[in-house]
Amino acid sequence: MLPAHWDTLMGHERPPSAEALRNETIEQLERFNITKAITSGEAERLKQFKKAAPDRIIRSQWIPWDIKGDSLPDIH
């Protein structure tokens, strides 16, 4: 969601793909024994996180910055 150069400014390297980000995130949750994580983002990406770690991921509603009117994305 944020520009790639922000990662560099913060001293982080952006994962090369959404799949790599998901895998790295779940690895860190396991590493630090985080049993539940509230996760927000685009609906399809949330589905993939939930599928990869169904007992660990709690999906939450994500409201894009540019949303107009009263139409919210469906996370189900």
N, C-alpha and C positions, 0 to 999 in steps of 0.2 A: 504494500500500500504506500509506503514511503519511498522517495527517490533512492536509487542505489547508492549514490554518493554519501548519503547520511550514514550508511553502514560503515563506510570507510572513515568518516569523521569520528564515529564512535569507537573505532578500533575493532570492528567486526568484519568478517568476510561473509558476504551473502551466499547462501547455498545455491548451487547451480540450477535447481529445479524445485517445484512445489513438493515433489515426492521426497527429495533430499531433505527439505526443510521439515516435512512431517516426520521422517525417520529420525533425524537429529533431535527433534523436539521430544519424541517418545523415548529415545535413548536417555535423554537428560532427566525426564520424569522418572524413569526406572532407576537411573544412577542415584538420584537424590531421594528415592523412595517416596515420591509424590504420588499419592494414590488417587487423587481426583484433581482435575484441572478444568476450570471454566474456560472455554475456547470460543472465540468469535471470529467471524470472517465471512467470506462469500459462501453461500449455501452449499455449493458442490464441494468446496474445499473442506467444509465442516463435516460433510458426509464421509469424506475419505479419512479424516482424522478419527471420527467415531468408529468407522469400520476397522481401522488399524488397531485401535485400543478401546474397545467398547465399554469396558469396566472402568476406565480411567478418565475418559473424556466426557465432559458435560457441555453440551452445545448451548450457546446463548445467542440472543438476537443481535445481529450486527446492523447498524444503520449507517449506510454510506454517507459521506460528507455531502455529496451532491444530490441527495434524494429530494424530490419535490412532491408536494401534495401529501396525501395520506396513504401512499402505497409502500408498504414495507415488504422486503424480500421474505419469502417463505423458507424456513429452515427445516421443514419436515420432509 
